[in-house]
Structure formats: structure tokens, C-alpha cells
Amino acid sequence: MSPIVTVQDVVTAFADWIEPTHAELDAIELESPLILAEVDLLDAQIITLDHAPNELDARRVRRARNKVLAARRDLLNRTANGTAGGAA
């Protein structure tokens, strides 16, 4: 009869070498305003599911959508300026 054992790598899913790198953490920090804006948009959309949307709900969704667009624009401008540095 063979013993039943677990594979240590599968059981220990959060080993030291699985942690995110500094570059990954920097990318997450760079994208965090966009992520938060998208969460706000999702919250505004969820609120409208509870009841018949009124003018206040429409304004809330519109403002959240504009916030997402502005955050996307800012992120693209930052990444475009960061990657084009000294290429000209």
C-alpha cells in the first residue's frame, strides 16, 4: 500500500517566490486611479438596478463614466510619456 501525501508546492500557494515583483506592484499603483474609477462606475450601475433609475441615478452614472474616461486618458498620457522618453 502506498501512502497518500500532498504536493508541498500546491498546498503552499503563497510562497516567498510567488510574491509580485516591484515592477508589477508599480504597474498596479499606476493603474489604481483607473481601477477605483471603474469600481465607482460599477457601484453607480448597481444602484440603478435596485429601483427604476431617476435623474439623480443618471447623473451619478454619467459622472462615474466621465471619471473612468478621464482616468483612462491620464493613464494613457502617463504611459505614453514614460515609454517615449528619449526616443526622438
C-alpha positions as CSV (number, residue, x, y, z in Angstrom):
1,M,0.0,0.0,0.0
2,S,1.4,3.4,-1.0
3,P,1.0,6.4,1.4
4,I,-1.1,9.4,0.3
5,V,0.9,12.6,0.6
6,T,0.3,16.2,-0.7
7,V,2.5,18.1,-3.0
8,Q,4.0,20.9,-1.0
9,D,4.0,23.5,-3.9
10,V,0.3,23.0,-4.4
11,V,-0.6,23.3,-0.8
12,T,1.7,26.3,-0.1
13,A,0.3,28.7,-2.7
14,F,1.8,31.8,-1.1
15,A,5.5,31.0,-1.0
16,D,8.0,33.8,-1.0
17,W,8.9,33.4,-4.6
18,I,5.3,33.8,-5.7
19,E,5.0,37.4,-4.5
20,P,4.5,40.1,-7.1
21,T,7.7,41.8,-8.3
22,H,8.4,45.5,-7.7
23,A,7.6,46.2,-11.4
24,E,4.2,44.5,-11.0
25,L,3.4,46.5,-7.8
26,D,4.4,49.7,-9.6
27,A,2.1,48.9,-12.5
28,I,-0.8,48.2,-10.1
29,E,-0.1,51.5,-8.4
30,L,0.0,53.3,-11.7
31,E,-3.4,51.8,-12.7
32,S,-5.1,52.2,-9.3
33,P,-6.9,55.5,-10.2
34,L,-8.5,53.8,-13.2
35,I,-9.4,50.8,-11.1
36,L,-11.0,52.9,-8.4
37,A,-12.9,54.9,-11.1
38,E,-14.2,51.7,-12.6
39,V,-15.3,50.5,-9.2
40,D,-17.2,53.7,-8.7
41,L,-18.9,53.3,-12.1
42,L,-19.9,49.7,-11.2
43,D,-21.3,50.9,-7.9
44,A,-23.4,53.6,-9.7
45,Q,-24.7,51.0,-12.1
46,I,-25.5,48.6,-9.3
47,I,-27.5,51.3,-7.5
48,T,-29.7,51.7,-10.6
49,L,-30.5,48.0,-10.6
50,D,-32.3,48.3,-7.2
51,H,-35.1,50.6,-8.5
52,A,-36.3,52.5,-11.5
53,P,-33.5,54.9,-12.4
54,N,-34.3,58.6,-11.8
55,E,-32.4,61.7,-12.8
56,L,-30.1,61.5,-9.9
57,D,-29.1,58.0,-10.8
58,A,-28.5,59.0,-14.4
59,R,-26.2,61.9,-13.3
60,R,-24.4,59.6,-10.9
61,V,-23.7,57.1,-13.7
62,R,-22.7,59.8,-16.2
63,R,-20.2,61.4,-13.7
64,A,-18.8,58.0,-12.9
65,R,-18.4,57.2,-16.6
66,N,-16.7,60.6,-17.2
67,K,-14.4,59.8,-14.3
68,V,-13.4,56.5,-15.9
69,L,-12.7,58.2,-19.2
70,A,-10.6,60.9,-17.5
71,A,-8.6,58.2,-15.6
72,R,-8.0,56.2,-18.8
73,R,-6.9,59.4,-20.6
74,D,-4.5,60.2,-17.7
75,L,-3.1,56.7,-17.6
76,L,-2.5,56.6,-21.3
77,N,-0.8,60.0,-21.2
78,R,1.4,58.9,-18.4
79,T,2.4,55.6,-20.0
80,A,2.9,57.3,-23.4
81,N,5.2,59.9,-21.8
82,G,7.1,57.3,-19.9
83,T,7.8,55.0,-22.8
84,A,8.7,57.7,-25.3
85,G,11.4,59.2,-23.1
86,G,14.5,59.9,-25.2
87,A,13.3,58.0,-28.2
88,A,13.3,61.1,-30.5
